[in-house]
Amino acid sequence: MEPVTEPGTEPVIDAESAENEPVGAPDSAPAAEPAAGGEAGQEAEAEAEPEPESEPEPETETEARADSEPAPVSKPRRISRSLLVAVAIAVVGWGAFGIAVAAASRSADEAAETAEARDELAGDLEKAHETLTRTESDLDAMRSSRDSYKERVDDLGEREAAVAEQESALAEREKKVSAAEQHKQETTLQAGHAYTVGTTMEAGTYQAEVTGDRCYWSITATGSNYSDIIENDLGKMGTLQVTVSDGQDFSSNRCGAWTKIG
């Protein structure tokens, strides 16, 4: 379709049409086309003329020119600039996304390390609690052993004190027995001997166990050379007792030992 021109304006040559037009074509060829299609061109000019009633709106005229006129030469440059801007935005977006992903990955790694450190710390804390529990248990066992040992020591001390007391009592009894035996030995009168009260014998009552029938004993006055007989006996058997006092002598034969009983 031929470009439409308004009256009084020069025709606009379409760059695309100019490129497609054959080189070296006769000059009369373009002129013949309007003649052949004169009616169509006049109708197109009539349609392109504005109506006398109202002026065409700018948008309508712009749209009409956009439909009829070829695209401006600078339009590819505008598209390229937009493309560059879009590419730049995409690059920036991908860079930001990469940074965000890296930050998220780093945050995830840090979170994992933090969780691992927390778990390790929790494990160490649990081990410390277990060690503390074992230490407290060992301490309780040591305290129990100490208390038991102290009780045994106290009991041993009490036993030692009791033993010491018993030993002391035994020593006292032994001492008394020894003294009694010593006294008995000292106060026992043997047969065939003469004793003087207050010098070689003590006053008191003496006893002898006589088994023979020839026992003789006598009590005489001291200083009479055993001639002043106060009391005597011959031939009695069994348990015999005699009592002597100060100023008297005592002698016996074949009667055995006389033990002081009082």
Buried (B, 14 or more C-beta within 10 A) or exposed (E): EBEBBEEEEEEEEBEEEEEEEEEEEEEEEEEEEEEEEEEEBEEBEEEEEEEEEEEEEEEEEEEEEEEBEBEEEEEEEEEEEEEEEEEEEEEEEEEEEEEEEEEEEEEEEEEEEEEEEEEEEEEEEEEEEEEEEEEEEEEEEEEEEEEEEEEEEEEEEEEEEEEEEEEEEEEEEEEEEEEEEEEEEEBBBEBEEBBBBBEEBBEBEBBBEBEEEEBBBBBBBBEEEBEEEBEEBEEEEEEBEBEBEEEBBBBBEBBBEBBBEE
